[in-house]
Amino acid sequence: MKARRTGARRTAVRRAPALLTVGMLGTLLAGCGIRATEVPTDFGPAPSRVSCSQTGPEVSTQAQRGLPVRVFLLCGSSLVAVDRTVRVPEGAADSRRALVAQGLLDELSQQPPAAEQQAGYATRVPDGTTVSGPRSGDPDDTLRLSAAPGSLTSAGLAQIVCTFSDSAAAEGDGSVILGGPDDTRPRRYRCTDEVRSRPDDEGPPSSEVTGG
């Protein structure tokens, strides 16, 4: 019996430092503001991301008679097409391209409706941007902006080029010939998958226009 009691005391002595260490570790963790637990800590929900979804009564084709079109707005880091309706005044056939282009610019240069803004949509096209047809010596399909294309942000120019290329303002191959208010020769611009995916990084590729 005496030997058994002595062995029990020795076992208790050996366990004491281990229990003391565990207790001290728990105290240190509590002092650092960290709970000693084997259950994974819940850090809360992940940060919300822009949805780019169109829901709600305000986000729909505008209820007015006109030409159904699509314009490209920024959402997150890419361009997304949204439905619009533009009014195109009656005019000569040779000026219809410029009239359609101006209707599209009017949509691009105004802030999206509240519901679209809440969904993450935005525009980089300056308010009041206008467009006119070709000058003497320009190719027939030229559209001249009130601001030089090179003065616009990459995203703003991408919005214009991709919107025009998807409309009656474009040529048959989807390219767009744009110039500015000065006498600089216009250039041919294209909307590519890379431009739609990264409009801030990838400005629309352009090339010289030959002929007049």
C-alpha positions, 0 to 999 in steps of 0.5 A: 500500500505504501509503495502504491501511494508513493507511485501515485504521488510521483505520477501527480508530480509529473503531471503538474508541470504539464497542467501548469504549462497548459494553464499558462498558455491559456492565460497568455492567449487570453491576454493577447485577445485570442481564444484558446479553442480548437473550433475554427474562428469565424471572421465574418462574411467575405467582402461583398463584390459588385454584382453587375446584375440588373434587377428592379423596375428602374433597370430596363429598356427605357419606356419610350418609342425609339431605336432599341440599342445596347450601350457599354457601361463599366461594371467592376473591371470590365464593360457590360452591355445594357439595353437602352432606347434612343430617339433618332430624329428624322434626317437625310440618309447620309446623316443618320449614322451621326444621329444614331451615334449622338443618341448613343453618346447621350446615353453614355455620357449621363449617369446610369439610373440609381438601380444600375449604380447600386448594381455597380454600373458607371460611365467614364464618358464626359457629360456633354460629349457630342459627335458630328459627321465627316469633314471634307477629305475624311472617309465617308463613315468618319465620326468626329467627337467633340473631344479628341479620342486621345484625350479620353480615358482608356475606359471612356474611349473603350465605352464609345468604341464598343457601343458604336461598333455594336450599332448602326454607327459602325461599318460593316466589319464592326470597326469605327472611324473616329476623329476629334475636333481638330484637323488630325486625321481620323483613325479606325478603332476596334472593340476586342475581347481584351478591351471589353475585359480590361478597358482600363488597361487595354485601350481600343486598338487603332490603325491609320485610315487610307483614302478619303 
